[in-house]
């Protein structure tokens, strides 16, 4: 008999809310079987667990859920892995380029902050009272 999981089992294992699990189901990333009265109980398979693990890994890499689904769905197709790997490489190359651009922007922002810090420290060092505000000097505090 195959191992199955409840929604709370997987939510606990992957530190998610059951609401997030239902959202992933709505996105088509998970496809649990339904059982019980009115089909209200979700039963997740090992395949669902693997898809959830891959989804969360894709999110950590910065992929959208749509991109994650496209790539994960390819693994359900026939076992020709060439197209799957090519798609994966294309998607992560685009994300790498985006992250590198963001890193360049962040480094420029950090460099600018350092310039402003140096300027402010230099002005502070030149000012009488070294650190007292003009208002506190005028009021005699």
C-alpha positions in Angstrom: 0.0 0.0 0.0 1.3 3.4 -1.0 2.1 6.0 1.7 -0.4 8.8 1.9 -0.5 12.1 3.8 -3.1 14.4 5.2 -3.1 18.1 4.5 -1.9 18.7 8.1 0.9 16.1 7.7 2.4 17.9 4.8 1.7 21.4 6.2 3.5 20.5 9.3 6.4 18.8 7.5 7.0 21.7 5.2 6.1 24.4 7.8 3.2 25.7 5.7 -0.4 26.6 6.6 -3.2 24.4 5.3 -4.4 27.5 3.5 -1.1 27.6 1.5 -1.6 23.9 0.7 -5.1 24.6 -0.7 -3.7 27.5 -2.7 -1.1 25.2 -4.3 -3.9 22.8 -5.1 -5.9 25.7 -6.7 -2.8 26.5 -8.8 -2.7 22.9 -10.0 0.6 22.1 -8.3 -1.0 19.5 -6.0 -3.7 17.0 -6.9 -4.8 15.2 -3.8 -7.5 12.5 -4.0 -10.7 13.3 -2.2 -12.5 11.0 0.1 -14.9 11.0 3.0 -18.4 12.7 3.1 -18.7 15.0 0.2 -15.1 14.5 -0.8 -14.0 17.0 1.8 -10.9 15.1 3.0 -7.8 15.5 1.0 -5.4 12.6 0.7 -1.9 13.4 -0.7 0.3 10.9 -2.4 4.1 10.6 -2.5 3.9 12.3 -5.9 2.1 15.3 -4.3 4.7 15.4 -1.5 7.5 15.5 -4.1 5.7 18.2 -6.2 5.3 20.3 -3.0 9.0 19.9 -2.2 9.9 20.9 -5.8 7.5 23.9 -5.6 9.1 25.2 -2.4 12.6 24.8 -3.9 11.5 26.7 -7.0 10.1 29.5 -4.8 13.4 29.7 -2.9 15.1 30.1 -6.3 12.8 33.0 -7.1 10.6 31.3 -9.7 6.9 32.2 -9.9 4.4 29.5 -9.1 3.4 29.4 -12.8 7.1 28.8 -13.8 7.4 26.2 -11.1 4.3 24.4 -12.3 5.5 24.4 -16.0 8.8 22.8 -15.0 7.3 20.3 -12.5 4.6 19.3 -15.0 7.2 18.5 -17.5 8.5 15.8 -15.2 5.1 14.1 -15.5 5.5 13.8 -19.2 7.3 11.0 -21.1 10.9 10.4 -19.9 12.7 12.5 -22.5 14.5 14.8 -20.0 16.2 17.0 -22.7 13.3 19.4 -23.1 12.7 19.5 -19.3 16.3 20.3 -18.6 16.4 22.9 -21.3 13.3 24.6 -20.0 14.8 24.6 -16.5 18.1 26.0 -17.7 16.3 28.8 -19.6 14.1 29.7 -16.6 17.0 29.8 -14.1 19.2 31.7 -16.5 16.6 34.4 -16.7 16.3 34.5 -12.9 20.1 34.6 -12.5 20.3 37.6 -14.8 17.5 39.3 -12.8 19.2 38.6 -9.5 22.5 39.9 -10.8 20.9 43.1 -11.9 19.2 43.5 -8.5 22.6 42.8 -6.8 24.2 45.5 -9.0 21.5 48.0 -8.0 21.8 47.1 -4.3 25.6 47.5 -4.4 25.1 51.0 -6.0 22.7 51.9 -3.2 25.1 50.6 -0.5 28.0 52.6 -2.1 25.8 55.8 -2.1 24.8 55.2 1.5 28.5 54.9 2.5 29.3 58.3 0.7 26.5 60.0 2.6 27.6 58.4 5.9 31.2 59.7 5.3 29.9 63.2 4.4 27.6 63.3 7.5 30.5 62.2 9.8 32.8 64.7 8.3 30.3 67.5 8.8 29.6 66.3 12.4 33.3 66.2 13.2 33.7 69.9 12.0 30.7 71.2 13.9 31.1 72.8 17.3 29.8 70.5 20.1 30.5 67.4 18.0 27.2 65.7 17.9 24.9 68.2 19.7 22.1 69.5 17.6 21.9 73.1 16.8 18.6 73.3 18.7 20.1 71.8 21.9 23.1 74.2 21.8 20.8 77.2 21.3 18.5 76.2 24.2 21.4 75.6 26.5 20.6 71.9 27.0 
